[in-house]
């Protein structure tokens, strides 16, 4: 499935990589600003974006796990 080229107006905050101008649509990374959009094609840059996105996802999972444990502990205290 082809994904449209993002524009500033079409980018949802949830699509952004940690509030950066980088977004991923399909298998492509894009850098989006109010003045225009460019495809990120440098393999070093896109590799770093992939690593960063993976690390952010792992951090989100760890925080969710901690919150679940905290909620369970509070329920046990009642």
C-alpha positions as a printed Julia matrix, in Angstrom:
78×3 Matrix{Float64}:
  0.0    0.0    0.0
  1.41   3.34  -1.01
  1.46   6.08   1.62
  0.98   9.71   0.59
  3.76  12.23   0.86
  3.19  13.99   4.17
  2.55  17.68   4.39
  2.77  19.84   7.49
 -1.03  19.95   7.72
 -1.43  16.18   7.33
  0.96  15.15  10.12
 -0.69  14.15  13.37
  1.31  14.72  16.58
  1.17  10.96  17.23
  3.06  10.34  13.97
  6.06  12.39  15.04
  9.11  10.67  16.43
  9.35  12.17  19.93
  8.26  15.66  18.84
 10.89  15.81  16.09
 10.12  16.7   12.48
 10.75  13.04  11.55
  7.79  10.82  10.71
  7.52   7.38   9.2
  4.94   6.54   6.58
  5.1    3.01   5.26
  8.76   2.1    4.98
  9.95   5.66   4.42
 11.17   8.32   6.82
 10.24  11.92   6.07
 11.39  15.23   7.51
  8.43  17.59   7.58
  8.51  21.33   8.27
  6.04  24.13   7.54
  8.21  25.03   4.54
  8.24  21.62   2.92
  8.86  17.9    3.11
 11.86  15.83   2.11
 12.3   12.1    2.07
 15.1   10.94   4.33
 17.16   8.71   2.09
 20.59   8.72   3.74
 21.03   5.19   5.12
 23.01   6.43   8.13
 20.26   8.91   9.06
 17.42   6.45   8.5
 19.3    3.79  10.45
 19.65   6.17  13.38
 15.97   7.08  13.12
 15.12   3.35  13.18
 17.28   2.84  16.28
 15.8    5.88  18.0
 12.25   4.77  17.21
 13.03   1.3   18.54
 14.53   2.72  21.73
 11.53   5.02  22.24
  9.15   2.07  21.8
 11.12   0.05  24.35
 11.0    2.96  26.79
  7.25   3.32  26.29
  6.79  -0.4   27.03
  8.94  -0.14  30.17
  6.93   2.82  31.45
  3.66   1.0   30.74
  4.95  -2.03  32.66
  5.91   0.14  35.64
  2.5    1.81  35.64
  0.78  -1.58  35.56
  2.86  -2.76  38.52
  2.13   0.43  40.45
 -1.6    0.1   39.8
 -1.53  -3.53  40.92
  0.36  -2.6   44.09
 -2.19   0.1   44.93
 -5.06  -2.37  44.49
 -3.3   -4.83  46.83
 -2.98  -2.15  49.51
 -6.72  -1.59  49.62
